[in-house]
Amino acid sequence: MTITPLLRTKLNRPRLTRPVIRRVALFDRLNRGLAGDVTLVSAPAGYGKTTLIAEWAHQAPLPVAWLGLDEADNELGTFLTYLIAAIRTLQADACPTTLGLAKGGQPAPVDVLATMLVNEIDDLPQRFALVLDDFQVITLPDIHVLLDKLLHRPPTQMHLVLLSRAAPPLTLSRLRAKGMLNELQVEDLRFSPQEAKAFLAEDAGFLDEQVAATVLERAEGWVAGLHLAALSLHQAPDLPEMVSFLTKRSDAFVIDYLFDQVLRRQEPKVQDFLIKTSILSRFTPSLARVVAGASEMVPTTLVEVTAAGLFLNALDNSGEWFTYHVLFREALQKALRETLPPDEIAGLHLRAAGWFMGHGLVEEALDHALAGGDSSLAARIVADSIADLLNAEGRPILERRLARLPAQDIERHPLLLVGKTYVLTYQLQWDAILPVIRRAEALVADWPATLPPEDKAPAEALLHWNWAYHWLFELEPEKTRAAAESALSLLPAGYAVPAATILHVLSVARQWLGEFEQAERTLNAALVAQSAGAPQPQVTLALLFAQTTLYIAEGHLTHGRQIAQMLLQMARQTGAENVEAWACLQLGAAAYFTNDLAQAIEYFSQGVVLRYGSNILACEQCLAGLALAYRALGQGEEVGGVLAIMRDFHSQKVNPMLNLEYRSLEARLALMNGDIQLARQWSSDTPSDDGLVFGWFVVPSITNIRIRLADNPPPVELDQIEAELDRLLGRLVRLRQPTRQIELLALKAVVVDKRGESHKAQQLLEEALALAEPRGVIRPILDAGPQLVPTLQAINRQKTTPYVARLLDALQTPRPSAGTKANKAPYLTPREREVLTLLGQYQTDRIIAETLVVSPLTVRSHIENLAEKLGVRGRRRIVDRARELALIP
C-alpha cells in the first residue's frame, strides 16, 4: 500500500450525463455575482445545485476549479490539502507555503493558515472561481473559522462558490451588507412551470397536460422529484390511477413511493446491483463486480442503469469511476437495510475493503473494514501501511488512522504499538513511550499466532529503534549503539528512511563514545550507496542531517556548515520543512558559536518562520538562539519581539519541558540586562539538565549557575557551584561535547577566580582555549562575560595570539544597552537588507520570493521584521523610512 494519495475524482467537475434545461436567468445571476467575493447556493438535496453550477462552469467568464467534499475532509490538514489541489488544477504550484503548513508535522494555528492562504491566493496571476460542493458535510469548527477568516478580507483573485444543503455556519452578514454575497436558495432553484413542463417532456418523453399539472403541484419545482416522477410515469401501467394516488398522499410518502416504483420496475439483476453497490461512495466496474458478486454483467448493467436515467454520475471522462446521486443512494441504502440482514451487509463492506486494500487505497479500505465490523482487518490495514508512512514521514496520517482503531486492537499488534511510539515522540510525550515499548517487546518475544509471521522482523527491528532512542535520551551511548546496530541488522529493505534515521542515532552514539571516524565512514558509505541507486530524497536528507549533526557535535563547524548548506538547499527543493528547520538551526548554531551574529540571526530567523509547519524542538531552539544573538548585539527591542513570539508559540504548543526552557531563557536575558532580581524570579528551584548534550542554547541548570555567580556568592556557595560545574563537565567529557565543555570551563574559570585562585582560573581558561581555538569557537567564551578579562589578559601577556586578542577585543568593546533605543538606523540582517532593496524597487512578494529563492511566507516574515525595526507600518512607509535612514538609495 502507499501513503494516502489524493482522490483525483474529487477535483473533477461533475459530468452531465443527460440533457438538462438551460437556466439562462440563473446563469446571468451567477455571472453578475462574480463581482463579489462569494456565491452561496443553499437548498436541500435534489434541487439541482451541483447540476446548475456544473453547467454554469462550462460557460463561466473565468476559470473554475472544483472540489467535491465528503466526510473524510473534516480534518483541517486534509481539507486544505484538497482545497489547494483543486486550485492547482488551474494554476500549478499554487499556495506552496500553505500546503507545507497543512501537511506539516506540527499543526499550524488557524490564523496563520488563513493569512497565508489569502496572501498566496492573491499572489496568483489569474482570477478564478473555486466551487466547494456538498459543504454541509464539513462540521469541523476549525474549518469554519478558517473560511470565516479568509472571507473577512477575501483574496481578490478568487471567487468562492459554496454549495450546501443548508446555510453554512459562517459569518456572511458583513459580505451580505456590502453586496459582496450572491445567494441562490430554494425559491431561486425551483423550476418554473414552463421549465418543469420542458423537463418532463424531455425526461418522460411525452406531455399530458393533466399529468404535468399534478406533478408540478406535488413536486413544487423540486428537480429530483420531477425526475423521479418522470421515471415513474414513463413506466406506469395505469397512468390515471397513479396520478390519482399522487394527489392523495403526503410529500414524504410520495417521494418514498416514487423511489420504490423506480426501483421495483428494474430487472432483478439491476435491483440487486443497485442495492448492493449503494454501500460505495464511488465505484469502478471491477469494484462493483466484487461487491455485487456479479461477473461479466457489470458493464452491461452500468449501461442499463445509465440509459434508465437512474441517478448514476460518471466521475471522470474515462468512465472508470461512478457515483450515485446522494438522494438515490440514500434510498438504495434504505432498501438494502430492508432487504439484507446485517451480517450480509457487513460482508459487502468486507468485500469492498479487500478490493481497496488490493488497489492501495488505504483510507477507503479502512472505512469499509470498520463499517463491516472487522476491527482486526482494520488493524491489519493500518499495520500494512506502517512502512510507507515511516518512509514518507507521514506521522499526521498515522495518528489519524490509529485514532480510528479500538485501543485493544492496537495493544495486540507490535507494529501498531511501534507506530504509536512514533506519534508520541512527535507529541513530545516522553513519559508515555516506555510502557508502549515494553508492551511491544512482550508481544515480539511471544509472537501472537493471529499475526502474520512476516511482520515479526520489521516489528523487532523497529522495537530496537525505539530502544535506541530511549537509551539515547537516557545518555547511555553503549546501549544506544547496541540497539541501533540490532535494528539495522533486522530491518527489511523496504524501510529506507527508518534505516537512515537509525544511522543518525548510531552516529550520535559513536561520537559520544569517541568513535567519530567510524561514524563518519558509515555515513559516507551510506550516502555513496544512496547516490548509486534510485533517488530517494527523504533518505538523502536523513543522512545529510546525520552528517551535519555529527560534525557540529564534534566541533568541526566549518565542515558542518558546508553539509548543512547542502541539507538546507535540498530540503527547500523537496519541501521538507521539518528538515529545513533543523538545517537552519545547525547553520545558525555554527554561526553563533563562531560569533558571526549576523549570519546566526539570518538562519535562526528563517527557522523561526517555519515554526508552525515544522519540528517544534528545532523551531524552539531557533527562537532561543535568535533571542541570544540579538541580545549579544544589544538589540533589546528585537529580543522583546522574539520573546513575544515564543510566548505565543508556547500558548499553542503547551509542553512542560519547553516551558521550563523558556523560563530559563527569560532568566538568562534578565541577567544579561543586569536585573538579578528578575532573573531570580524566572529561574527554577529545580533546575533541569535537559538539552545539556543535545546543543540546547539554554539549559536551566547552567542558567541557575550564572545567576548564582552574578549574586556575589560567599566561598561556601562558590564551592557548591564548582561542584555542580564539575558534575556537568564530567558528563560532557564522557560524551565528548567540546563546545559545551568550552562554555562550562569558562564559567568554572570565573568561579575559581572569584575565590582568588587566579592561577587555577588561568589553567581552566587555557584548557577552554585549547578546545576552542582550533574549532573557531568564540561565543561560548564571550558569554561568560567581562569577568574573564583579567584572566585573558594574563594569558595574553604570556603568549599573545590573534585568537586571544580577538576575545579581549570583543569582551572590552561596549555594546549598546538592551534597553536603549538608538537614534540611528537599526541593525538589519543581510537577508533583510536584500528584501528591503527589492521593496525599494516596488517588487511584489512573489517576485521577491523568486529572486531570493525563498517562500512567500519567508518574505512576509522579513517585511514584518522590517516594519518592527523601522517603527512603521505598510510597504510604502517601510521604503520611505529606509530612505530617510539611508538604508536604500
C-alpha positions in Angstrom: 0.0 0.0 0.0 1.0 3.6 -0.5 0.7 6.7 1.7 -2.7 8.3 1.2 -2.9 9.7 -2.3 -5.2 12.4 -3.4 -8.5 11.2 -4.7 -8.4 13.0 -8.1 -12.0 12.4 -8.9 -13.0 14.8 -6.1 -11.4 17.5 -8.2 -13.3 16.7 -11.4 -16.3 18.8 -12.4 -19.4 16.5 -12.5 -20.2 15.2 -15.9 -23.7 15.9 -17.2 -25.0 12.5 -18.4 -28.4 13.5 -19.6 -29.8 16.6 -21.3 -30.6 19.5 -18.9 -32.7 22.5 -19.1 -30.6 25.6 -19.6 -31.4 28.1 -16.9 -30.2 31.3 -18.6 -31.6 33.6 -15.9 -29.7 31.8 -13.2 -26.5 31.8 -15.3 -26.8 35.6 -15.6 -27.2 35.9 -11.8 -24.2 33.7 -11.2 -22.1 35.8 -13.7 -23.1 39.1 -12.1 -22.3 37.7 -8.7 -18.6 37.2 -9.7 -18.2 40.9 -9.0 -18.4 40.0 -5.3 -16.5 37.6 -3.2 -18.8 34.6 -2.5 -21.7 32.8 -4.1 -23.8 30.6 -1.8 -26.2 28.1 -3.3 -28.2 26.5 -0.5 -31.1 24.1 -0.8 -32.0 20.6 0.3 -30.8 17.6 -1.7 -32.3 17.2 -5.2 -32.8 20.8 -6.1 -30.1 20.7 -8.8 -27.4 22.7 -7.1 -24.5 20.7 -8.5 -26.0 20.3 -11.9 -26.7 24.1 -12.2 -23.1 25.1 -11.1 -21.5 22.3 -13.2 -23.4 23.6 -16.3 -22.7 27.2 -15.5 -18.9 26.4 -15.1 -18.8 25.4 -18.8 -19.7 29.0 -19.9 -18.4 31.0 -16.9 -16.3 34.0 -17.9 -13.4 32.9 -15.7 -11.7 29.5 -14.9 -13.5 27.3 -12.4 -11.9 24.8 -10.0 -14.0 22.2 -8.3 -13.8 20.2 -5.1 -16.4 17.7 -4.1 -16.3 17.3 -0.3 -17.1 14.3 1.8 -17.0 13.4 5.5 -13.3 12.4 5.3 -12.4 16.1 4.7 -13.4 17.0 8.3 -9.8 17.5 9.2 -8.1 20.8 8.7 -4.9 19.5 7.1 -6.9 17.2 4.7 -9.4 20.0 3.8 -6.6 22.4 3.0 -4.6 19.8 1.0 -7.7 19.1 -1.2 -8.6 22.8 -1.5 -5.1 23.7 -2.7 -5.1 20.6 -5.0 -8.3 22.0 -6.6 -6.7 25.4 -7.1 -3.7 23.6 -8.7 -5.9 22.1 -11.4 -5.9 25.7 -12.8 -2.6 27.1 -11.5 0.2 24.6 -10.9 2.3 25.1 -7.7 -0.2 27.5 -6.2 0.0 28.1 -2.4 3.2 26.1 -1.6 3.7 27.5 1.8 0.1 26.9 2.9 0.3 23.4 1.7 3.5 22.9 3.6 1.9 24.2 6.8 -1.2 21.9 6.2 1.0 18.9 5.8 3.5 19.8 8.5 4.4 17.7 11.4 3.0 20.3 13.8 -0.4 21.8 13.2 -0.3 25.5 12.5 -2.8 27.9 14.1 -5.9 28.7 12.0 -5.0 32.4 12.0 -1.6 31.6 10.4 -3.1 29.2 7.8 -5.8 31.7 6.8 -3.4 34.6 6.5 -1.0 32.6 4.4 -3.8 31.2 2.2 -5.2 34.6 1.5 -1.8 36.0 0.6 -0.8 33.1 -1.6 -4.1 33.1 -3.5 -3.7 36.9 -4.0 -0.2 36.2 -5.4 -1.7 34.1 -8.2 -1.6 35.7 -11.7 -5.2 34.9 -12.8 -8.6 35.3 -11.1 -10.7 32.1 -10.8 -13.7 30.6 -9.1 -13.5 27.8 -6.6 -16.5 25.6 -6.1 -16.9 23.7 -2.8 -19.7 21.1 -3.4 -21.5 19.4 -0.5 -20.2 21.9 2.0 -22.8 20.7 4.5 -20.6 17.7 5.3 -17.9 20.0 6.8 -18.7 20.1 10.5 -15.3 20.8 12.0 -15.3 24.3 13.7 -11.6 24.9 12.8 -12.5 24.8 9.1 -15.4 27.1 9.6 -13.1 29.5 11.4 -10.6 29.2 8.6 -13.1 30.2 6.0 -14.5 33.0 8.2 -11.0 34.5 8.5 -10.4 34.0 4.8 -13.7 35.8 4.0 -13.0 38.6 6.4 -10.5 40.1 3.9 -11.1 37.8 0.9 -8.4 37.4 -1.7 -9.2 39.4 -4.8 -8.0 36.6 -7.1 -10.6 34.1 -6.0 -14.4 33.9 -6.0 -15.7 31.2 -3.7 -18.8 29.2 -4.6 -20.3 27.2 -1.8 -23.0 24.5 -2.5 -24.7 23.3 0.7 -27.9 21.7 1.8 -28.3 24.3 4.5 -26.9 27.7 5.3 -23.3 27.1 6.4 -22.2 28.2 9.9 -20.1 31.1 8.5 -20.3 34.8 9.3 -21.6 36.1 6.0 -23.6 39.1 7.2 -20.7 41.5 6.5 -20.4 40.4 2.9 -24.2 40.5 2.5 -24.3 44.0 3.9 -21.6 45.1 1.4 -23.4 43.5 -1.5 -20.5 41.0 -2.0 -22.5 37.9 -1.4 -24.6 36.3 -4.2 -27.2 33.9 -2.8 -29.4 31.3 -4.6 -31.9 29.5 -2.4 -34.8 27.1 -2.8 -37.1 29.6 -4.4 -34.5 30.5 -6.9 -33.7 26.9 -7.8 -37.3 25.7 -8.2 -38.3 25.0 -11.8 -40.9 27.4 -13.1 -44.0 25.8 -14.6 -42.6 26.3 -18.1 -39.2 24.8 -17.1 -40.9 21.9 -15.4 -43.1 21.1 -18.4 -40.0 21.2 -20.6 -38.1 19.0 -18.2 -41.0 16.4 -18.1 -41.3 16.4 -21.8 -37.6 15.8 -22.2 -37.3 13.2 -19.3 -40.6 11.3 -19.7 -40.8 11.5 -23.5 -44.5 12.7 -23.5 -46.5 15.5 -22.1 -50.1 15.2 -20.8 -51.5 18.4 -19.5 -53.4 16.9 -16.6 -50.4 14.7 -15.5 -48.0 17.6 -15.9 -50.2 19.9 -13.7 -50.4 17.2 -11.0 -46.7 16.5 -10.9 -45.9 20.2 -10.9 -48.2 20.8 -8.0 -46.8 17.9 -5.9 -43.1 18.4 -6.8 -43.2 22.2 -6.4 -40.3 22.7 -8.8 -38.1 20.2 -7.0 -35.8 18.8 -9.7 -35.2 15.4 -8.2 -38.9 15.0 -7.6 -39.6 15.9 -11.2 -37.1 13.4 -12.4 -38.5 10.6 -10.2 -41.9 11.4 -11.3 -40.9 11.3 -15.0 -39.2 7.9 -14.5 -42.3 6.5 -12.7 -44.8 7.9 -15.1 -42.9 6.7 -18.1 -43.2 3.1 -16.9 -46.6 3.3 -15.2 -49.1 0.6 -16.4 -52.1 2.7 -15.3 -51.4 6.4 -15.6 -54.7 7.8 -14.3 -54.6 5.6 -11.2 -51.0 6.7 -10.4 -51.9 10.4 -10.8 -54.9 9.9 -8.5 -52.7 8.2 -6.0 -50.2 11.0 -6.1 -52.8 13.7 -5.3 -53.9 12.0 -2.1 -50.5 11.4 -0.3 -48.1 13.4 1.7 -44.9 14.7 0.1 -42.6 12.4 2.1 -44.7 9.4 1.2 -44.8 10.4 -2.4 -41.0 10.6 -2.6 -40.6 7.2 -1.0 -43.3 5.8 -3.3 -41.6 7.2 -6.4 -38.2 5.8 -5.4 -39.9 2.4 -4.7 -41.6 2.5 -8.1 -38.4 3.3 -10.0 -36.5 0.5 -8.2 -39.2 -2.2 -8.5 -39.5 -1.7 -12.2 -35.9 -2.6 -12.8 -34.8 -6.1 -13.7 -33.9 -8.2 -10.6 -30.2 -8.3 -11.6 -30.2 -4.4 -11.8 -32.1 -4.1 -8.5 -29.6 -6.4 -6.8 -26.7 -4.5 -8.3 -28.1 -1.1 -7.3 -28.8 -2.1 -3.7 -25.5 -3.8 -3.0 -23.3 -1.2 -4.6 -25.1 1.6 -2.6 -22.6 0.9 0.2 -19.9 2.6 -2.0 -19.5 6.3 -2.2 -17.8 5.7 -5.5 -17.0 2.6 -7.5 -15.4 1.2 -10.7 -16.8 -1.7 -12.7 -14.3 -4.1 -11.1 -15.1 -2.9 -7.6 -18.8 -3.2 -8.3 -18.3 -6.7 -9.6 -16.6 -7.7 -6.4 -19.2 -6.2 -4.1 -22.3 -7.2 -6.0 -21.0 -10.7 -6.6 -21.6 -10.3 -10.3 -19.3 -11.3 -13.1 -19.3 -10.2 -16.7 -22.7 -8.5 -16.4 -21.5 -5.4 -14.6 -20.6 -3.3 -17.7 -23.9 -4.1 -19.2 -25.7 -3.3 -16.0 -24.0 0.1 -15.8 -25.1 0.8 -19.4 -28.7 -0.1 -18.5 -28.6 2.0 -15.3 -27.3 5.0 -17.3 -29.8 4.5 -20.0 -32.6 4.4 -17.5 -31.5 7.7 -16.1 -31.2 6.2 -12.6 -29.1 9.0 -10.9 -25.7 7.5 -11.9 -23.0 10.0 -12.4 -19.6 9.5 -14.0 -16.7 11.0 -12.0 -14.2 11.1 -14.8 -14.0 11.2 -18.6 -12.6 7.7 -18.9 -15.7 6.0 -17.4 -13.7 4.4 -14.7 -15.3 5.9 -11.6 -19.0 6.3 -10.9 -21.3 7.5 -8.1 -25.0 7.7 -7.3 -26.9 10.9 -6.7 -27.0 11.3 -2.9 -30.8 11.0 -2.6 -30.9 7.9 -4.8 -28.0 6.4 -2.8 -29.8 7.1 0.5 -33.0 5.4 -0.9 -30.9 2.4 -2.1 -29.3 2.1 1.3 -32.7 2.1 3.0 -33.7 -0.7 0.6 -30.5 -2.5 1.4 -31.3 -2.5 5.1 -34.8 -3.7 4.4 -33.6 -6.5 2.0 -30.4 -7.9 3.5 -29.6 -9.0 7.1 -26.8 -7.1 8.9 -24.3 -9.9 8.5 -24.7 -9.9 4.8 -24.3 -6.1 4.6 -21.1 -6.4 6.7 -19.9 -9.0 4.2 -20.4 -6.5 1.4 -18.3 -3.9 3.2 -15.5 -6.5 3.8 -15.5 -7.4 0.1 -15.1 -3.7 -0.6 -12.3 -3.4 1.9 -10.5 -6.3 0.3 -10.7 -4.6 -3.1 -9.5 -1.3 -1.8 -6.6 -3.0 0.0 -5.6 -4.7 -3.2 -5.6 -1.3 -5.0 -3.6 0.6 -2.4 -6.5 2.8 -1.3 -5.9 2.7 2.5 -8.5 5.1 3.7 -11.4 3.5 1.8 -10.2 0.1 2.9 -10.2 1.2 6.5 -13.6 2.8 6.1 -15.2 -0.4 4.9 -13.3 -2.7 7.3 -14.7 -0.7 10.2 -18.2 -0.5 8.6 -18.1 -4.2 8.3 -17.3 -4.6 12.0 -13.9 -6.2 11.5 -11.6 -4.2 13.6 -8.9 -6.9 13.2 -8.9 -6.3 9.5 -8.8 -2.6 10.1 -5.7 -3.1 12.3 -4.1 -5.2 9.6 -4.7 -2.5 7.1 -3.1 0.2 9.2 -0.2 -2.2 10.1 0.4 -2.8 6.4 0.7 0.9 5.8 3.4 1.5 8.6 6.4 1.1 6.3 5.1 3.6 3.7 4.1 6.1 6.4 7.5 5.9 8.1 9.3 6.3 4.7 7.2 9.3 3.9 7.3 10.8 7.4 3.5 10.5 7.4 3.0 11.0 11.2 -0.2 13.0 10.9 -1.8 10.3 8.7 -0.7 7.5 11.0 -2.0 9.4 14.0 -5.4 9.8 12.4 -5.5 6.1 11.4 -4.5 4.9 14.9 -7.2 7.1 16.4 -9.8 5.2 14.4 -8.8 1.8 15.8 -10.1 0.3 19.0 -7.4 0.5 21.7 -7.5 -3.2 22.2 -6.5 -3.9 18.6 -3.5 -1.6 18.9 -2.5 -3.3 22.1 -2.4 -6.6 20.3 -0.2 -5.7 17.4 3.5 -4.8 17.9 3.7 -2.8 14.6 0.8 -0.6 15.7 2.4 -0.1 19.1 5.6 1.0 17.3 3.5 3.4 15.2 2.0 4.7 18.5 5.5 5.5 19.8 6.3 7.3 16.6 3.3 9.6 17.2 4.1 10.0 20.9 7.6 11.1 20.0 6.4 13.9 17.8 4.0 14.9 20.5 6.9 15.1 23.0 5.1 12.7 25.4 8.3 11.1 26.5 6.9 9.6 29.7 4.2 7.7 27.8 6.6 6.0 25.4 8.4 3.5 27.6 5.3 1.5 28.6 4.3 1.2 25.0 7.8 -0.1 24.1 7.6 -2.7 26.9 4.2 -3.9 25.7 5.5 -4.3 22.1 8.6 -6.1 23.4 6.4 -8.6 25.3 4.4 -9.3 22.1 7.5 -9.7 20.0 9.0 -12.2 22.5 5.8 -14.3 22.4 4.6 -13.6 18.8 0.8 -13.9 18.6 -0.3 -16.8 16.3 -3.0 -14.5 14.9 -0.5 -12.1 13.4 1.4 -12.7 10.1 4.9 -14.2 10.8 6.4 -11.9 8.2 5.6 -8.9 10.4 7.9 -10.1 13.2 11.2 -8.9 11.6 10.1 -5.3 11.0 8.4 -5.2 14.4 11.5 -6.4 16.2 13.7 -4.1 14.2 11.6 -1.0 14.9 11.4 -2.0 18.5 15.2 -1.9 18.7 14.9 1.5 17.0 12.7 2.6 19.8 15.1 1.3 22.4 17.9 3.1 20.7 16.0 6.4 21.1 15.2 5.6 24.7 18.8 4.9 25.6 20.0 8.0 23.6 17.8 10.3 25.8 19.0 8.4 28.9 22.6 9.3 27.8 23.6 5.6 27.6 25.8 5.5 24.4 26.8 1.8 24.7 23.2 0.7 24.9 22.2 3.1 22.2 24.8 1.8 19.9 23.8 -1.9 20.6 20.1 -1.2 20.0 20.8 0.8 16.8 23.0 -1.9 15.4 20.5 -4.6 16.2 17.7 -2.5 14.5 19.8 -2.2 11.3 20.6 -5.9 11.2 16.9 -6.9 11.4 15.3 -4.1 9.4 13.8 -5.3 6.0 14.8 -3.5 2.8 11.5 -1.6 2.5 12.2 0.7 5.5 14.8 3.0 3.8 14.0 6.2 5.8 13.9 4.5 9.2 17.2 2.9 8.3 18.8 6.3 7.6 17.3 7.6 10.9 18.7 4.7 12.8 22.1 5.5 11.3 21.7 9.0 12.6 21.1 7.7 16.1 24.1 5.3 15.7 26.4 8.1 14.6 25.4 10.2 17.7 26.2 7.2 20.0 29.5 6.6 18.3 30.5 10.2 18.5 29.7 10.1 22.2 31.9 7.0 22.5 34.9 8.6 20.7 34.2 6.7 17.5 33.9 9.8 15.3 35.9 8.4 12.4 33.8 5.2 12.3 30.6 7.2 12.4 31.9 9.4 9.6 32.9 6.4 7.4 29.5 4.7 7.9 27.5 7.8 6.9 29.8 8.5 3.9 29.3 4.9 2.7 25.5 5.2 3.1 25.5 8.4 1.0 27.6 6.8 -1.7 25.3 3.8 -1.8 22.3 6.1 -1.9 23.6 8.1 -4.8 24.3 4.9 -6.8 20.7 3.8 -6.6 17.3 5.2 -7.4 16.8 8.7 -6.0 15.3 8.7 -2.5 15.3 12.3 -1.3 14.0 11.5 2.2 16.8 9.1 2.7 19.5 11.5 1.4 18.1 14.3 3.7 18.2 12.0 6.7 21.8 11.0 6.0 22.9 14.6 5.4 21.2 15.7 8.6 23.1 12.9 10.5 26.3 14.2 9.0 25.7 17.8 9.9 24.8 16.7 13.5 28.0 14.6 13.7 30.3 17.4 12.6 28.8 20.1 14.7 28.8 17.9 17.8 32.4 17.2 17.3 33.1 20.9 16.9 34.0 20.7 13.2 32.0 23.8 12.5 33.3 24.6 9.0 32.6 21.2 7.6 29.3 21.1 9.5 28.2 24.4 7.9 29.1 23.1 4.4 26.9 20.0 4.8 24.2 22.0 6.5 24.1 24.3 3.4 23.6 21.3 1.2 20.9 20.0 3.6 19.1 23.3 3.6 19.1 23.6 -0.2 17.8 20.1 -0.7 15.2 20.5 2.0 13.8 23.6 0.2 13.9 21.9 -3.1 11.9 18.9 -1.8 9.6 20.8 0.5 10.9 19.0 3.6 10.2 21.8 6.2 11.0 19.6 9.2 14.5 19.1 7.8 14.7 22.7 6.7 14.1 23.9 10.2 16.9 21.6 11.5 19.3 22.9 8.8 18.5 26.5 9.8 19.2 25.6 13.4 22.5 23.9 12.6 23.7 26.8 10.4 22.5 29.4 13.0 24.2 27.5 15.8 27.5 27.2 13.9 27.4 30.9 13.2 26.6 31.8 16.8 29.4 29.7 18.2 31.9 31.5 15.8 30.4 34.8 16.8 29.1 35.5 13.3 26.0 37.1 14.8 24.5 38.5 11.6 24.6 35.1 10.0 23.2 33.5 13.1 20.3 35.9 13.1 19.7 35.2 9.4 19.4 31.5 9.8 17.6 31.5 13.1 15.1 33.9 11.6 14.5 31.5 8.7 14.0 28.7 11.1 11.5 30.7 13.2 9.4 31.4 10.1 8.8 27.6 9.8 7.6 27.2 13.4 4.0 26.3 12.6 4.7 23.6 10.0 7.9 22.1 11.2 9.6 20.4 14.1 8.7 22.0 17.4 12.1 21.4 19.0 14.1 22.8 16.1 12.0 26.0 15.9 12.1 26.4 19.7 15.9 26.3 19.6 15.9 28.8 16.7 13.8 31.2 18.8 16.2 30.8 21.8 19.3 31.3 19.6 17.7 34.3 17.9 17.0 36.0 21.2 20.6 35.4 22.4 22.1 36.6 19.2 20.0 39.8 19.3 21.0 40.3 22.9 24.7 39.9 22.1 24.3 42.8 19.6 22.4 44.9 22.2 19.2 44.8 20.1 16.8 44.9 23.0 13.6 45.6 21.0 14.3 42.6 18.8 14.8 40.5 21.9 11.4 41.5 23.1 9.9 40.7 19.8 11.4 37.2 19.9 10.1 36.6 23.4 6.6 37.7 22.4 6.7 35.1 19.5 7.9 32.5 22.0 5.1 33.3 24.4 2.5 33.0 21.6 4.2 29.8 20.3 4.1 28.2 23.8 0.5 29.1 24.3 -0.3 26.9 21.3 2.3 24.2 21.8 1.9 23.5 25.5 4.8 21.4 26.8 6.3 21.5 30.3 9.8 20.8 29.1 9.8 23.7 26.6 8.1 26.0 29.1 10.9 25.3 31.6 13.5 26.2 28.9 11.5 29.4 28.1 11.6 30.5 31.7 15.3 29.8 31.8 15.8 31.9 28.8 13.9 34.8 30.3 16.1 34.5 33.4 19.3 34.5 31.4 18.2 37.5 29.4 17.2 39.4 32.6 20.7 38.6 34.0 22.4 39.8 30.8 20.4 43.1 31.3 21.8 43.3 34.9 18.4 42.6 36.5 19.4 39.9 39.0 16.2 40.1 41.0 14.0 39.4 37.9 16.4 36.7 36.9 15.9 35.0 40.3 12.1 35.2 39.7 12.4 33.4 36.4 14.9 30.8 37.5 13.8 27.3 38.5 14.0 25.9 42.0 14.6 22.5 40.5 16.9 23.2 37.5 16.9 20.6 34.8 19.9 19.3 32.7 17.6 18.8 29.7 19.4 19.6 26.5 22.9 19.6 28.1 24.4 17.3 25.4 21.9 18.0 22.6 23.1 21.5 21.9 20.2 23.4 23.5 21.1 27.1 23.9 19.6 27.4 27.3 20.0 24.7 29.9 18.1 25.5 33.2 20.8 24.1 35.4 23.5 26.3 33.7 21.3 29.4 33.9 20.9 28.9 37.6 24.7 28.7 37.9 25.1 32.0 36.0 22.5 33.7 38.3 24.2 32.5 41.5 27.6 33.7 40.1 26.2 37.1 39.5 25.0 37.5 43.1 28.4 37.7 44.7 28.2 34.3 46.4 30.2 33.5 49.5 33.1 31.0 49.3 30.9 28.1 50.5 28.4 28.7 47.7 31.3 29.1 45.2 32.4 25.6 46.2 28.9 24.3 45.6 28.8 26.0 42.2 32.2 24.5 41.3 31.0 21.0 42.3 27.9 21.4 40.2 30.0 22.5 37.2 32.3 19.5 37.8 29.3 17.2 37.7 28.1 18.7 34.4 31.6 18.7 32.9 32.1 15.1 33.8 29.1 14.2 31.7 30.3 16.4 28.8 33.8 14.9 28.8 32.3 11.4 28.9 30.1 12.2 26.0 32.6 14.3 24.1 30.8 17.6 23.8 33.6 20.1 23.2 31.5 23.2 22.5 29.6 23.0 25.8 32.8 21.9 27.6 34.3 25.3 26.5 31.3 27.1 27.9 31.5 25.4 31.3 35.2 25.6 31.6 35.0 29.4 31.0 32.3 29.6 33.8 34.4 27.5 36.1 37.4 29.9 35.5 35.1 32.7 36.7 34.2 30.7 39.8 37.8 30.0 40.9 38.9 33.5 40.1 36.2 34.8 42.4 37.8 32.6 45.1 41.1 34.4 44.4 42.7 31.4 42.7 43.9 33.3 39.6 46.4 30.7 38.6 43.8 27.9 38.5 41.5 30.2 36.7 44.1 30.7 34.0 44.7 27.0 33.7 41.0 26.3 33.2 40.7 29.1 30.7 43.7 27.8 28.8 42.0 24.4 28.7 38.9 26.0 27.2 41.0 27.9 24.7 42.8 24.7 23.6 39.4 23.3 22.7 38.0 26.5 21.2 40.8 27.9 19.0 41.2 25.1 16.5 37.4 24.9 16.2 36.9 28.6 15.8 34.6 28.7 18.8 34.2 32.2 20.3 30.8 32.9 21.6 30.6 30.3 24.4 33.7 32.0 26.0 32.3 35.5 25.5 29.0 34.5 27.1 30.9 34.0 30.4 31.1 37.8 30.5 33.7 40.5 31.2 34.7 38.8 34.4 37.0 36.8 32.1 39.0 39.8 31.0 41.7 39.7 33.8 42.4 36.0 33.2 42.5 36.5 29.4 44.9 39.4 29.9 47.2 37.3 32.0 47.2 34.6 29.3 47.8 37.2 26.6 50.8 38.6 28.4 52.4 35.2 28.5 51.7 34.5 24.8 49.9 36.9 22.5 47.8 35.2 19.8 45.3 36.7 17.4 42.6 34.5 18.8 43.1 35.7 22.4 43.3 39.3 21.2 40.0 38.9 19.3 38.4 37.6 22.5 39.7 40.5 24.5 38.6 43.0 21.9 35.1 41.5 21.9 34.8 41.5 25.7 36.1 45.0 26.1 34.1 46.6 23.3 31.0 48.1 24.9 27.7 47.0 23.4 24.6 49.2 23.5 22.3 48.5 26.4 19.4 46.2 25.6 17.0 48.8 27.0 18.4 51.7 24.9 16.7 52.8 21.8 19.3 54.0 19.3 18.7 57.2 17.3 20.2 55.6 14.2 19.4 53.0 11.6 18.6 49.7 13.3 20.6 46.6 12.7 19.4 44.6 9.7 20.4 41.1 8.7 21.8 40.6 5.2 18.6 39.0 4.1 16.5 41.8 5.5 18.7 44.3 3.5 18.1 42.2 0.3 14.3 42.3 0.9 14.4 46.0 1.7 16.3 46.7 -1.5 13.7 44.8 -3.6 10.9 46.6 -1.7 12.5 49.8 -2.7 12.2 48.7 -6.3 8.5 48.1 -5.8 8.6 44.4 -6.4 5.8 42.1 -5.2 6.2 39.4 -2.6 6.1 36.8 -5.2 8.8 38.4 -7.3 11.0 38.9 -4.1 10.5 35.3 -3.2 11.5 34.1 -6.7 14.5 36.4 -6.7 15.8 35.3 -3.3 14.7 31.6 -3.8 12.7 31.6 -0.6 9.0 31.1 0.1 6.5 34.0 0.1 6.0 33.3 3.9 9.6 34.0 4.5 9.4 37.3 2.5 6.4 38.4 4.6 8.1 37.5 7.8 11.1 39.7 6.8 8.7 42.5 5.9 7.1 42.3 9.3 10.5 42.4 10.9 11.4 45.4 8.9 8.2 47.1 9.9 9.0 46.5 13.6 12.6 47.6 13.3 11.8 50.8 11.4 8.8 51.6 13.6 6.3 52.0 10.7 3.5 50.0 9.0 2.9 49.3 5.4 5.3 48.7 2.5 5.4 52.3 1.3 6.2 53.6 4.8 8.9 51.0 5.2 10.5 52.2 2.0 10.2 55.9 2.9 11.6 55.3 6.4 14.5 53.3 5.0 15.4 56.1 2.6 15.3 58.6 5.5 17.9 56.4 7.3 20.0 56.0 4.1 19.4 52.2 4.2 18.5 52.2 0.5 19.0 54.8 -2.3 
